């Protein structure tokens, strides 16, 4: 009965918060959201970033660990999810969920990504803004305490992680890898990446491999965790109107107990491809997958980025692009066809779903669209549409504290933080000649074709 009353009280509480939020005035969306970014160094290899804004109803606190991408990828990828399962204070997921419920439904999240040849492990908590809490509670402070407790005070058994938790998370990580293999669109892109960067660390999957995950022991995982704490670059980010001082005190306190020496590697940029690598595989699916990897002529992530980004948008970044309008719509050669730039590595992928017998036609058509841009066969209107599409996309970054957090954390490897508006201003300065030059720098490196052998009835993925 006591628990029932408590749950009901929480339910009523959340309902009242929602009503209060709806009554608030001057809470606006992304287009003209005013926010400020600042950072400071708080310890060896550790930055504390602050993103303040008045218009949000929620706040976000995140801790990101940046490591060199290596053969230890599976070990490091497993660490965040294991940490989110328990701590010295919270024995299991049930205890953590109870605490989150008391914090007005706060949410924990852990994710793993790669930025260039760096492995980024991010753990974050989102909660309501303190001003919507009852009795003047500092919800963001309590949430920060929970997040730091989980990261820095894990629950151990005999000097290692709980083996039952580790085995459970290993199984889930293997399932994620299997899911990517089953999704043929993702699988084809991953295979192209693996082949294109077979001699570079960028070819390592952010989650590692099923074989390496299966081989992980609790002891090895704890050793990797300690390595992460001691050698990773750490970026703590406070966004929305979370209690900055409380987060700073927590971060400084926990990190003072660790003997740290951050090791920051560098990403290799190869400007041009010397030869084209071609690989074909077959699968019992109806739709073939064609993925083409290009080098963009970049010396680093800032090298004429604005011009190259506008060029990729014009080439295949949106429904008004040449790939979409011509290869997909006019020629009907693809079910989908798009281009994506990876700034942190200076590359571009073109991905398309095709009938396998149209492989050569599709490749030739894609090449022709790129040649047209190299030769200036596009209008000022095409450029205007491309810049406008990028502007809208970059403005959406200010839609939420979580989006702003992700935006600035994507730049944590370089430590050179730019506002979305900075890039928008640069996009607007790009000229036709800039776009033509950017296209002329592009060279094909790798082609991966997943040929479909099924006669019908198979799904696209």
C-alpha positions in Angstrom: 0.0 0.0 0.0 2.8 2.4 0.9 4.4 1.8 -2.6 1.1 2.3 -4.3 0.6 5.7 -2.5 4.2 6.7 -3.5 3.6 5.8 -7.2 0.3 7.7 -7.2 2.0 10.7 -5.6 4.7 10.6 -8.3 2.0 10.4 -11.0 0.2 13.4 -9.7 3.5 15.2 -9.3 4.4 14.7 -13.0 1.0 15.8 -14.1 1.3 19.0 -12.2 4.8 19.6 -13.7 3.3 19.2 -17.2 0.6 21.7 -16.4 3.1 24.2 -15.1 5.3 23.8 -18.2 2.3 24.4 -20.5 1.5 27.6 -18.6 5.1 29.0 -18.9 5.5 31.9 -21.4 8.3 32.8 -23.7 9.5 29.3 -24.2 10.5 29.2 -27.9 11.9 26.8 -30.4 15.1 26.5 -32.3 15.1 29.4 -34.8 16.0 32.2 -32.4 17.0 30.3 -29.3 19.6 32.3 -27.4 22.3 30.3 -25.8 26.0 30.6 -24.8 28.8 28.2 -24.8 31.9 28.3 -22.6 34.6 25.8 -21.4 37.3 25.6 -18.9 40.1 23.1 -18.1 39.4 21.5 -14.6 42.1 18.8 -14.5 44.6 16.9 -16.6 43.0 16.2 -19.9 39.6 17.3 -18.7 37.3 20.0 -20.1 34.1 21.3 -18.5 31.7 22.8 -21.0 28.6 24.9 -20.3 25.7 25.5 -22.7 23.3 28.0 -21.0 19.8 28.8 -22.4 16.7 30.1 -20.9 14.1 28.7 -23.2 14.4 24.9 -22.5 12.2 22.9 -20.1 14.9 20.3 -19.5 18.6 20.0 -18.8 21.3 17.6 -19.8 24.6 16.6 -18.2 27.0 14.3 -20.1 30.4 12.8 -19.6 32.4 11.8 -22.7 35.6 9.8 -22.8 37.7 10.1 -25.9 40.2 7.3 -26.7 42.3 6.3 -29.7 40.2 3.9 -31.9 42.0 0.5 -31.6 41.6 -3.2 -31.5 40.3 -2.7 -27.9 37.1 -1.3 -29.4 34.8 -4.1 -28.1 36.2 -3.7 -24.6 35.6 0.1 -24.5 32.2 -0.2 -26.2 31.0 -2.5 -23.5 32.1 -0.3 -20.6 29.3 2.4 -20.7 26.4 -0.1 -20.7 27.9 -2.0 -17.8 28.4 1.2 -15.8 24.8 2.1 -16.3 23.6 -1.2 -14.6 24.8 -0.6 -11.0 27.1 1.2 -8.6 28.2 1.0 -5.0 25.1 2.9 -3.9 22.6 1.4 -6.4 22.8 -2.3 -6.5 20.9 -3.0 -9.7 18.8 -1.6 -12.5 15.7 -1.6 -10.3 17.3 0.6 -7.7 18.5 3.0 -10.4 15.0 3.1 -12.0 13.5 4.0 -8.6 15.9 6.8 -8.2 15.1 8.1 -11.7 11.4 8.0 -10.9 12.0 10.2 -7.9 13.9 12.6 -10.1 10.7 13.3 -12.1 11.4 10.7 -14.7 15.0 11.6 -15.5 16.6 9.4 -18.3 20.0 7.9 -18.5 21.6 7.1 -21.9 24.9 5.6 -23.0 26.2 5.6 -26.6 29.4 4.8 -28.4 30.6 6.5 -31.6 33.8 7.2 -33.5 35.0 10.6 -34.6 37.8 10.2 -37.1 40.1 7.7 -35.5 38.9 8.4 -32.0 36.5 6.3 -29.9 34.0 8.4 -28.0 32.1 6.9 -25.1 29.3 9.1 -23.8 27.1 8.7 -20.8 24.4 11.3 -20.1 21.4 12.1 -18.0 18.4 14.3 -19.0 16.0 15.9 -16.5 13.4 18.6 -16.1 14.7 22.2 -15.5 15.1 23.0 -11.8 12.5 25.7 -12.0 9.7 23.2 -12.6 10.5 21.1 -9.5 8.6 21.4 -6.2 10.0 22.8 -3.0 13.0 24.4 -4.7 14.7 21.1 -5.3 17.8 21.0 -7.5 16.9 18.1 -9.7 19.9 18.7 -11.9 22.3 18.4 -9.0 20.8 15.1 -7.9 20.9 13.8 -11.4 24.5 14.8 -11.7 25.3 12.9 -8.5 23.6 9.8 -9.9 25.5 10.0 -13.2 28.9 10.5 -11.5 28.1 7.8 -9.0 27.5 5.3 -11.8 30.6 6.3 -13.8 33.1 6.6 -11.0 31.8 4.2 -8.3 30.9 1.0 -10.1 29.7 -2.1 -8.2 32.5 -4.7 -8.1 32.9 -8.3 -7.2 36.4 -9.5 -6.2 38.0 -6.5 -7.9 36.2 -6.8 -11.2 32.7 -6.1 -12.7 29.8 -8.4 -11.8 30.2 -11.3 -14.2 26.4 -11.8 -14.6 26.0 -8.1 -15.6 29.0 -8.4 -18.0 27.6 -11.5 -19.7 24.2 -9.9 -20.1 25.7 -6.8 -21.7 27.9 -8.9 -23.9 24.8 -10.7 -25.2 23.1 -7.4 -25.9 26.1 -6.0 -27.7 26.4 -9.0 -29.9 22.7 -8.6 -30.7 23.4 -5.0 -31.8 26.2 -6.2 -34.1 23.9 -8.9 -35.5 21.2 -6.4 -36.1 23.6 -4.3 -38.2 24.5 -7.4 -40.2 20.8 -8.1 -40.8 20.1 -4.5 -42.0 21.8 -4.8 -45.4 21.9 -1.1 -46.0 24.1 -0.7 -42.8 26.0 -3.9 -43.5 27.0 -2.7 -47.0 28.2 0.7 -45.7 30.2 -1.0 -42.9 31.8 -3.4 -45.4 32.8 -0.5 -47.7 34.3 1.3 -44.7 36.1 -1.9 -43.6 37.6 -2.4 -47.0 38.4 1.3 -47.7 40.3 1.7 -44.4 41.8 -1.8 -44.1 45.2 -0.2 -43.3 43.8 2.6 -41.2 42.3 2.5 -37.7 39.1 4.2 -39.0 38.2 0.8 -40.5 37.6 -0.6 -37.0 33.9 -0.8 -36.1 33.0 1.4 -33.1 31.5 -1.7 -31.4 34.3 -4.1 -32.4 33.4 -7.6 -33.5 31.2 -10.4 -32.2 34.2 -12.6 -31.7 36.1 -10.0 -29.6 33.0 -9.2 -27.5 32.5 -12.9 -26.8 36.0 -13.2 -25.5 35.7 -10.4 -22.9 36.1 -11.3 -19.3 35.0 -9.3 -16.2 38.6 -8.8 -15.3 39.7 -7.6 -18.7 36.7 -5.2 -18.8 37.6 -3.7 -15.5 41.2 -3.2 -16.7 39.9 -1.4 -19.8 37.6 0.7 -17.5 40.6 1.8 -15.5 42.6 2.6 -18.7 39.7 4.7 -19.8 39.6 6.7 -16.6 43.4 7.2 -16.6 44.2 7.9 -20.3 41.1 9.2 -22.0 40.4 12.9 -22.8 37.3 13.7 -20.7 34.7 16.2 -21.6 31.9 17.0 -19.1 29.1 19.1 -20.6 26.3 20.9 -18.8 23.5 22.1 -21.0 20.1 23.8 -20.4 20.0 25.3 -16.9 21.7 22.5 -14.9 23.6 23.4 -11.8 27.1 24.1 -13.3 28.8 24.6 -9.9 27.5 21.3 -8.6 28.7 19.4 -11.7 32.1 21.1 -11.5 32.5 20.2 -7.8 31.5 16.6 -8.5 33.9 16.2 -11.5 36.8 17.8 -9.8 36.3 15.7 -6.7 36.1 12.3 -8.5 38.9 13.1 -10.9 41.3 14.2 -8.1 41.3 10.6 -6.9 42.6 9.3 -10.3 46.2 9.5 -11.5 45.6 10.7 -15.1 47.7 11.1 -18.2 45.5 11.7 -21.2 46.7 10.3 -24.5 45.2 12.0 -27.5 46.0 10.5 -30.9 45.5 12.0 -34.4 43.4 11.1 -37.4 45.1 10.3 -40.7 43.9 12.3 -43.7 44.6 10.8 -47.1 43.8 13.5 -49.8 43.6 11.3 -52.9 42.9 7.7 -53.8 45.7 6.1 -55.9 43.6 3.2 -57.1 40.0 2.0 -56.9 39.3 -1.1 -54.7 36.3 -3.1 -55.9 34.5 -5.9 -53.9 31.3 -7.8 -54.6 29.4 -10.1 -52.3 26.1 -11.9 -52.8 23.1 -12.2 -50.4 19.7 -13.8 -50.7 17.9 -10.4 -50.9 16.0 -8.8 -53.7 17.5 -5.3 -53.6 21.2 -4.8 -54.3 23.3 -2.3 -52.3 25.9 -0.2 -54.0 28.3 1.8 -51.7 31.0 4.1 -53.1 33.7 5.6 -50.9 35.5 8.8 -52.0 38.5 10.8 -50.7 37.7 14.5 -50.7 41.1 16.1 -50.9 41.2 17.3 -47.3 44.3 17.9 -45.3 42.4 18.1 -42.1 38.8 18.5 -40.8 38.8 22.3 -41.5 40.2 22.3 -45.0 37.7 24.2 -47.1 35.0 22.5 -45.2 32.2 24.9 -46.1 32.7 24.6 -49.8 32.9 20.8 -49.6 29.8 20.5 -47.5 27.7 22.6 -49.8 29.1 20.6 -52.8 28.0 17.3 -51.1 24.6 18.7 -50.3 24.2 19.7 -54.0 25.5 16.4 -55.1 23.4 14.1 -53.0 22.4 15.5 -49.6 18.7 16.1 -50.0 15.6 15.7 -52.2 16.7 18.6 -54.4 20.2 17.1 -55.1 21.4 15.8 -58.4 21.5 12.2 -57.2 17.9 12.3 -56.0 16.5 14.2 -58.9 18.4 12.6 -61.7 19.6 9.1 -60.8 16.6 8.2 -58.6 13.7 10.2 -60.1 14.5 10.8 -63.8 16.5 7.6 -64.6 14.7 5.4 -62.0 18.0 3.5 -61.4 17.8 3.5 -57.6 15.3 3.0 -54.8 17.4 5.5 -52.9 20.6 7.3 -53.6 22.3 9.8 -51.4 25.7 11.2 -50.5 27.1 11.8 -47.0 30.3 13.6 -45.9 32.3 12.5 -42.9 34.2 15.7 -42.0 36.3 14.2 -39.3 38.0 11.8 -41.8 37.7 13.9 -45.1 35.6 11.4 -47.0 32.2 11.0 -48.7 30.0 7.9 -49.1 27.4 7.5 -51.8 24.9 4.8 -50.9 22.2 3.4 -53.2 19.7 0.6 -53.4 19.4 -0.8 -56.9 18.4 -3.8 -59.0 21.7 -5.7 -59.2 21.6 -5.8 -63.0 21.7 -2.0 -63.0 25.0 -1.8 -61.2 27.1 -0.4 -64.1 24.3 2.0 -65.2 23.9 3.3 -61.6 27.7 3.8 -61.2 28.0 5.6 -64.5 25.0 7.8 -63.6 26.5 8.7 -60.2 29.8 9.6 -61.8 28.1 11.7 -64.3 26.4 13.8 -61.7 29.7 14.4 -60.0 31.3 15.3 -63.4 28.5 17.8 -64.0 29.3 19.6 -60.8 33.0 19.6 -61.7 32.1 21.2 -65.0 29.8 23.8 -63.4 26.6 22.3 -64.8 24.4 23.6 -62.0 22.4 26.8 -61.4 22.6 29.5 -58.8 19.2 28.2 -57.6 20.7 24.8 -56.9 23.3 26.5 -54.7 20.7 28.6 -53.0 18.6 25.5 -52.2 21.6 23.6 -50.9 22.7 26.4 -48.6 19.1 26.8 -47.3 18.8 23.1 -46.6 22.0 23.2 -44.6 20.9 26.3 -42.7 17.7 24.6 -41.7 19.5 21.5 -40.6 22.1 23.3 -38.6 19.5 25.5 -36.9 17.7 22.4 -35.6 20.7 21.9 -33.3 19.2 24.4 -30.9 16.0 22.4 -30.5 16.9 20.8 -27.2 19.7 20.7 -24.6 20.4 17.1 -25.7 20.9 18.3 -29.4 23.2 21.1 -28.3 25.1 18.7 -26.1 25.6 16.3 -29.0 26.6 19.1 -31.3 29.4 20.5 -29.1 30.5 17.0 -28.0 31.0 16.0 -31.7 33.8 18.7 -31.6 35.4 17.5 -28.4 38.1 15.6 -30.2 39.7 18.7 -31.7 38.8 21.0 -28.8 37.9 23.7 -31.3 34.2 24.4 -30.6 32.1 26.2 -33.2 28.5 27.4 -33.0 26.1 26.1 -35.7 25.7 29.8 -36.8 29.5 29.9 -37.5 29.1 27.2 -40.2 25.9 28.7 -41.6 27.7 32.0 -42.1 30.5 30.2 -44.0 28.0 28.2 -46.1 26.5 31.5 -47.3 29.9 32.7 -48.5 30.5 29.7 -50.8 30.7 30.6 -54.5 30.2 28.5 -57.7 33.9 28.4 -58.2 34.4 27.1 -54.6 31.9 24.3 -55.3 33.5 23.3 -58.6 37.0 23.2 -57.0 35.7 21.1 -54.1 34.2 18.6 -56.6 37.4 18.4 -58.6 39.2 17.4 -55.5 37.1 14.2 -55.1 38.5 10.9 -56.1 36.9 7.4 -55.9 38.6 5.0 -53.5 36.4 2.0 -52.9 33.3 0.4 -54.4 31.4 -2.3 -52.6 28.5 -4.1 -54.2 26.1 -6.4 -52.3 24.4 -8.3 -55.1 20.9 -9.5 -54.4 20.2 -13.1 -55.6 16.6 -13.5 -54.4 13.9 -13.5 -57.1 11.3 -11.7 -55.0 9.6 -11.4 -51.6 12.7 -10.4 -49.6 12.7 -7.1 -47.8 14.9 -4.1 -48.7 17.0 -4.5 -45.6 
